[in-house]
């Protein structure tokens, strides 16, 4: 006695159901930061409140790069171990820009200016110039940050 019917071939249905279950059950975490895609690289821009994360992302969008999420980014670890960033539903495709208010990115820049999700490749941390003076500028010291058990490279920008 069948429990349900599906028009897909069994192998296709099992494959689709497996992918769906992996996505639903994947470890997740929300992080504060704005995520963009720059030349195919997923970058999370983070920093203290008021540092200009959204304004930095807006400048990148104006240059043709794409917004993934603004302010809060939902991270999940997929079955390959990669960290995938996506917007939270409340702010999907919207940005809050100081002095302008809330903008709908696709309405202003077109649908090419947004992505539904992206693999996270790099943390870009906005910091004060005084903090950068304390850092090693030789390039020999590699910075990294860990999210959901995955260590990713980090750069400081001041």
N, C-alpha and C positions, 0 to 999 in steps of 0.2 A: 504494500500500500504506500504510494508516494506521499511525502509530506508537502511538497510543493512542486510546481512545474516552472520551467524556465526555457525560453526559446533558444538559448545558447547551447552549443555543444558542451558536454560535461567538462572536458579539459579546459575550455575557455572560461566556463563558470567558476571552476575551482581556482584557476589562476586569478581571476578578478576578485573572488572572495578572499583569497590569501592576501593579495595586495591591500584590499580594504581593511582586513583585520590587522595587518602589520601597521598600517597608518593609524588606525584607531587605538591600538594598544601600545604604540611607541612611547618611550619616555618623553615627557614634555616639560618645558619651563618657559615662563615669560621673563624677558630681560628688558631693562630700560635702555633704549637706544633706537636709532633710525637706521634701517637697512636699505642699501642701494646696490644695484648691479652696475659695476664699472668694467666695461670691456669684457664681459663674461665672468667677472670675479665678484662674488658676494661679499660685501663689506658692511660690517656693523659699526656705525659711528656712535661712539659713546662718550660720556663726559658728564661733569657736574651740571645741574640745572642752570640754564641761562648761558651755557658755553657756546651755543650756536649750532647745535646738531641739525635742527630742521633747516636753518638758513644755509648751512653747508650743503645739505642734500638738495635744497632748491636750486642752488648754483650749479650743482652737477646735473640736475634734471634739465636746466636751461641749456646745458652743453650737449644734451642728447642721451644722457644715461637714464636709468630707470629706477623708480621707487619700488621697494618691496613693502616697507612699513615705516610708519612714523611714530615716534615716542615709545611705544611698547611693541616688541617683536616676540612672537611665539616661536620657540625653538623646539624641534623634535629630532630625535636620533632615529634615522631610518635603519633598515635591515642590513645595509652595508657599513654602518657605523658613521656615515656622514651626518652632519648637523644641517637641518633644513630650516630656514627662517621663513615665516609668513606673517601677514598682518593679523591682529586680533579683529574680530568681526566689527567691533564698534568704530574702528578708525580706518577700515579698509579703503585704500586709495585716497585718503584725506590727509592733509597736513595742517598743522597749526603754526602759522608764521606770525611772529611778534610784529604788531603794527598793521597787519593785514587781516588777521582772523583765520578762520578755517577755509581752506581751499580744496576743491575736488580736482585732483591732478589730471585725470583723463579729460575733463572738460576744458582745461586750460592748455594742456600740452599734447593731447591725443592719447589713444590707447597704447601706443608704443612706449609711453613714459611710465608704465606700471607693469609689474610682474606679480603673479599670484603667489609665487614662492621661489626660493633660490637656495642653493647650497651655500653655507657660510664658509668662506675661505680666509677671512682676515678681520681682526679687530683694529679699528682706527680710533684711538683714544685722544680726544681733544683735551689739552691741558694748558696751564698757564706757562708763559715763556720762562718764568723763574724755575719751574719744575724741570724744564728741558735743560737748563744750565747745569743741573745736578746729574744729568744722565750722561752715559758714555756715548760720545759722538763718533767713535771710530768705526762703528758698524760691526764690531767683533762680538758684542754682547747681543744675543738674540732674546727678544722678549716674547712671551707667550701668555695665553690665557686659556683656562679650561672651562668648558661648558658641557654638561651632560657626559662627563668622562672623556671628552675629546679635547686634546690640546691643539690650539690653533695659534698661528703667529699674530703678534700685536705690534703696531707702530704707534709712537706718540707724535702728535701734531700740536704745535704751539703757535 
